[in-house]
Amino acid sequence: MKDFISHYSAAKIWDIPYIETVFDSKILEMDTVDITIARRDERFSQRGVKLYLCQLPLPPSAVVLRNGQRVASPELVFLQLATKLSPLRHILLGLQLCSNPPGKPLAAISTKQKLKIFLTKTTGHRGNNRALQSLRYIEDGSASVMESLAHMILTLPHSLGGYGLKGAIFNHEIKLGNEGVLRLGKKRCFADLYYKSHKLAVEYESFAFHNSPLEQGRDIIRAAILEKQGVGVMRLSTLQLYDEDACMDFAINLASRLGKRIQIRTNGFKDNHKLIRELLPIGGTCTDSK
């Protein structure tokens, strides 16, 4: 196996959406190039290069050509960084690797299924068990880092700092009836987070894209149309997401709609919840996916 660009350097090459939120800013500012080699006798010393040794065999898909360079695949990057990132940042990395614009799954860098298949082929590699743990909380289809973080806050178990309201999927397609087509001018829409079992949509509304009277009016009309079609809508604003108490109130109301109660008895909740909130970017950046 020839050497290849790996770890953080490979992650930068793959243009992961909102990578500046996934990684600490110090990582992105480093000029060091991460290189993985297969044998100890291949070690070399070069300024600006950090070497990693991987002596176990890798699947053929683990290293790919990108812009003429041998680079760790997105799936291998996910595995390699399992031991480098905190559990919460690693989950966020997975969500962003599997993110895509609504209705365009082929635009995703990877998918949960691809990550799962790769990890089954790399048993014994360092980080495999941690990567499998993170994979439990990763879903396809987030359209923005804010949707990913909202998903983490609402759905992760209490031990990881979330409210434990699992079951939400990203950007579920909802076909509109005749009234919706006429009033909204489109045949379908996508719910940011959707609880299929309860036909309940959670819509994240950022300052950037939902702050004008026109956009707010469209949101209200859209929600009313969905309600008529039997789809409940809860609107999660940037203010609610960033304000800890307001976010808790939202989670309690959401739990009630889902027929659940939030009873946090896990010691790790407070610290991990704080860590998730520290990942929230300034300004509530969000892709307008509607």
PEGIKA-V958895 format. One record per residue. N is the residue number from 1. RES is the residue in one small letter. SS is DSSP state (H for helix, E for strand, - for the rest). Layout:
# PEGIKA-V958895
<<N | RES | SS> <N | RES | SS>>
This chain:
# PEGIKA-V958895
<<1 | m | -> <2 | k | -> <3 | d | -> <4 | f | E> <5 | i | E> <6 | s | -> <7 | h | H> <8 | y | H> <9 | s | H> <10 | a | H> <11 | a | H> <12 | k | H> <13 | i | H> <14 | w | -> <15 | d | -> <16 | i | -> <17 | p | -> <18 | y | -> <19 | i | H> <20 | e | H> <21 | t | H> <22 | v | H> <23 | f | -> <24 | d | -> <25 | s | H> <26 | k | H> <27 | i | H> <28 | l | H> <29 | e | H> <30 | m | -> <31 | d | -> <32 | t | -> <33 | v | E> <34 | d | E> <35 | i | E> <36 | t | E> <37 | i | E> <38 | a | -> <39 | r | -> <40 | r | H> <41 | d | H> <42 | e | H> <43 | r | -> <44 | f | -> <45 | s | -> <46 | q | -> <47 | r | -> <48 | g | -> <49 | v | E> <50 | k | E> <51 | l | E> <52 | y | E> <53 | l | E> <54 | c | -> <55 | q | -> <56 | l | -> <57 | p | -> <58 | l | -> <59 | p | -> <60 | p | H> <61 | s | H> <62 | a | H> <63 | v | E> <64 | v | E> <65 | l | E> <66 | r | E> <67 | n | -> <68 | g | -> <69 | q | E> <70 | r | E> <71 | v | E> <72 | a | E> <73 | s | -> <74 | p | H> <75 | e | H> <76 | l | H> <77 | v | H> <78 | f | H> <79 | l | H> <80 | q | H> <81 | l | H> <82 | a | H> <83 | t | H> <84 | k | -> <85 | l | -> <86 | s | -> <87 | p | H> <88 | l | H> <89 | r | H> <90 | h | H> <91 | i | H> <92 | l | H> <93 | l | H> <94 | g | H> <95 | l | H> <96 | q | H> <97 | l | H> <98 | c | -> <99 | s | -> <100 | n | -> <101 | p | -> <102 | p | -> <103 | g | -> <104 | k | -> <105 | p | H> <106 | l | H> <107 | a | H> <108 | a | -> <109 | i | -> <110 | s | -> <111 | t | -> <112 | k | H> <113 | q | H> <114 | k | H> <115 | l | H> <116 | k | H> <117 | i | H> <118 | f | H> <119 | l | H> <120 | t | H> <121 | k | -> <122 | t | -> <123 | t | -> <124 | g | -> <125 | h | -> <126 | r | -> <127 | g | -> <128 | n | H> <129 | n | H> <130 | r | H> <131 | a | H> <132 | l | H> <133 | q | H> <134 | s | H> <135 | l | H> <136 | r | -> <137 | y | -> <138 | i | -> <139 | e | -> <140 | d | -> <141 | g | -> <142 | s | -> <143 | a | -> <144 | s | -> <145 | v | H> <146 | m | H> <147 | e | H> <148 | s | H> <149 | l | H> <150 | a | H> <151 | h | H> <152 | m | H> <153 | i | H> <154 | l | H> <155 | t | H> <156 | l | -> <157 | p | -> <158 | h | H> <159 | s | H> <160 | l | H> <161 | g | -> <162 | g | -> <163 | y | -> <164 | g | -> <165 | l | -> <166 | k | -> <167 | g | -> <168 | a | -> <169 | i | E> <170 | f | E> <171 | n | E> <172 | h | E> <173 | e | E> <174 | i | E> <175 | k | E> <176 | l | -> <177 | g | -> <178 | n | H> <179 | e | H> <180 | g | H> <181 | v | H> <182 | l | H> <183 | r | H> <184 | l | H> <185 | g | -> <186 | k | -> <187 | k | -> <188 | r | E> <189 | c | E> <190 | f | E> <191 | a | E> <192 | d | E> <193 | l | E> <194 | y | E> <195 | y | E> <196 | k | H> <197 | s | H> <198 | h | H> <199 | k | -> <200 | l | E> <201 | a | E> <202 | v | E> <203 | e | E> <204 | y | E> <205 | e | E> <206 | s | -> <207 | f | H> <208 | a | H> <209 | f | H> <210 | h | H> <211 | n | -> <212 | s | -> <213 | p | H> <214 | l | H> <215 | e | H> <216 | q | H> <217 | g | H> <218 | r | H> <219 | d | H> <220 | i | H> <221 | i | H> <222 | r | H> <223 | a | H> <224 | a | H> <225 | i | H> <226 | l | H> <227 | e | H> <228 | k | H> <229 | q | -> <230 | g | -> <231 | v | -> <232 | g | E> <233 | v | E> <234 | m | E> <235 | r | E> <236 | l | E> <237 | s | E> <238 | t | H> <239 | l | H> <240 | q | H> <241 | l | H> <242 | y | H> <243 | d | -> <244 | e | H> <245 | d | H> <246 | a | H> <247 | c | H> <248 | m | H> <249 | d | H> <250 | f | H> <251 | a | H> <252 | i | H> <253 | n | H> <254 | l | H> <255 | a | H> <256 | s | H> <257 | r | H> <258 | l | -> <259 | g | -> <260 | k | -> <261 | r | -> <262 | i | -> <263 | q | -> <264 | i | -> <265 | r | -> <266 | t | -> <267 | n | -> <268 | g | -> <269 | f | H> <270 | k | H> <271 | d | H> <272 | n | H> <273 | h | H> <274 | k | H> <275 | l | H> <276 | i | H> <277 | r | H> <278 | e | H> <279 | l | H> <280 | l | -> <281 | p | -> <282 | i | -> <283 | g | -> <284 | g | -> <285 | t | -> <286 | c | -> <287 | t | -> <288 | d | -> <289 | s | -> <290 | k | ->>
